[in-house]
Amino acid sequence: ELLRPFGPILDFSLPQTNNHDGYALAKLQSNDAADSAVRALDGCSLRGCTVRVRRAEYWSRFVDDRTTRKFVDSPR
């Protein structure tokens, strides 16, 4: 729900661990959408908890908009 205003969500994962880490991973359609989501949502409150939103380090280092479009447009 929180990410919908920032465009299509290409992938979403809510890992179920025994550590109660409380994190999720989302892949948005573009770097601009991801940057907007980080700026708008980092530090907001959700159910009484402060939400931290940031880019995943792995993808941030290697993926740019052209790569994202190529991945999205390629058949699986």
C-alpha positions as CSV (number, residue, x, y, z in Angstrom):
1,E,0.0,0.0,0.0
2,L,2.7,2.5,0.9
3,L,4.6,2.0,-2.4
4,R,1.6,2.3,-4.8
5,P,1.9,6.0,-5.3
6,F,5.4,5.6,-6.7
7,G,4.4,3.4,-9.7
8,P,4.3,-0.3,-10.5
9,I,5.9,-2.7,-8.1
10,L,7.9,-5.2,-10.1
11,D,8.8,-7.5,-7.2
12,F,8.0,-7.6,-3.5
13,S,9.2,-9.9,-0.8
14,L,8.4,-10.0,2.9
15,P,10.9,-12.5,4.3
16,Q,9.6,-14.7,7.1
17,T,12.4,-15.3,9.5
18,N,12.5,-16.3,13.1
19,N,14.5,-13.2,13.9
20,H,11.6,-10.8,13.6
21,D,13.7,-8.5,11.5
22,G,10.7,-6.5,10.2
23,Y,11.9,-5.8,6.7
24,A,10.6,-6.1,3.2
25,L,12.2,-5.8,-0.2
26,A,10.5,-4.1,-3.1
27,K,11.6,-3.5,-6.7
28,L,10.1,-0.4,-8.4
29,Q,10.0,0.3,-12.1
30,S,12.7,3.0,-12.2
31,N,15.5,4.6,-10.2
32,D,13.4,7.8,-10.0
33,A,10.5,5.9,-8.5
34,A,12.8,4.3,-5.9
35,D,14.4,7.6,-5.1
36,S,11.0,9.3,-4.6
37,A,9.8,6.4,-2.4
38,V,12.9,6.7,-0.2
39,R,12.6,10.5,0.2
40,A,8.9,10.4,0.9
41,L,8.7,7.3,3.2
42,D,12.0,7.2,5.2
43,G,11.2,8.3,8.7
44,C,7.4,8.0,8.4
45,S,5.4,6.3,11.1
46,L,3.5,3.0,10.4
47,R,1.5,1.4,13.2
48,G,3.5,3.3,15.8
49,C,6.9,2.4,14.4
50,T,9.3,4.6,12.5
51,V,9.9,3.2,9.0
52,R,13.4,3.2,7.5
53,V,13.4,3.1,3.7
54,R,16.6,2.9,1.7
55,R,18.0,1.4,-1.4
56,A,19.3,-2.2,-1.3
57,E,23.1,-1.8,-1.6
58,Y,23.5,-4.7,-4.0
59,W,21.1,-3.4,-6.7
60,S,22.1,0.2,-6.2
61,R,25.7,-0.5,-7.2
62,F,24.9,-2.4,-10.4
63,V,21.5,-1.5,-11.8
64,D,20.6,1.6,-13.8
65,D,17.4,2.5,-15.6
66,R,18.5,0.9,-18.9
67,T,19.3,-2.4,-17.1
68,T,16.0,-2.3,-15.3
69,R,14.1,-1.8,-18.5
70,K,16.0,-4.6,-20.2
71,F,15.2,-6.9,-17.3
72,V,11.6,-5.9,-17.2
73,D,11.1,-6.3,-21.0
74,S,12.9,-9.6,-21.3
75,P,10.8,-12.8,-21.4
76,R,11.3,-15.1,-18.4
